Amino acid sequence: MTEIRKKTIKGLTTGETFVVSRTFSESDVNILADITRDYKPIHFNELFVASKKFPGKIFHGLLAAGIITEIGGQIGWLATGMDFRFKKPVFFNDTITCRFTITSIDENDRAVAEAVYKNQNGTVVLEATITGILPNAQEREILSQIT
């Protein structure tokens, strides 16, 4: 059981922070492109990339943004809204770290979180505001039984 899940079972509070990292490869981009049918040349064609003056192919912004689902999945967060702000391109084989912080929780377990994504150089590449519903006491008990 992950540390994120263990904290969730105990009950989450405002200010709770989770951090996950991931390095994306060209094969990850190919899989997402096949699923979404997004074959934009900025992801696949070196000549197009050079015309945009990027140092290399960039991968889909939503692939980077998707790191948040690892955290949400462990929490059992039922998302109701996601507002992503893409700041800088992410290149193949960059390591992206997402820092997810719960900023508010109301009496109905509705929550807001802020996420900041940085690359291996510490550059902010993406920011997000996420809204959703946290698991209640009964749901946390169920989560405690899931490995």
Phi, psi and omega in degrees: 000135183286162176296324178300313180297317180301317179295321180299315182300323179289336183111125183272152179230161175302137181097347178300134183231139177231144181229130174225152179230154179206140173253126183259141181248173177297325179294327175298317179297318180298319179296313180296319179299319179295323180287315186268344186065027176265097181250037179309137184297339179296340180267343192227340189243116183298323179294319178295317179301314180297323179295334177272356178068029173271149180285351180185174179297143177253155178257165185307132178301324180289339175293315176296314182300328183297346177306328183298335181290337174297316180292310181302321179295321179289326178286326190087024181292125175262103185291138174243346179194147177218123179241105182261139175236107184277118188260319183216154178290153176245131185258157178309137179071009169291148173258122183251132177247128179252124176252113187251121182234126176285122184259339175199150175219129178262182184291348178257018180065019173278135187227160173233139177225152174248139178234136176236127181251130178233151174273182184296346178264002181084009180278131176289122180252342185199143173228152182210150168243128184239133174243153180178188182241127178277156177294139177279184184300317179297317180293325176295325177296318177297317179301326181294341181265353180263129180268000000 
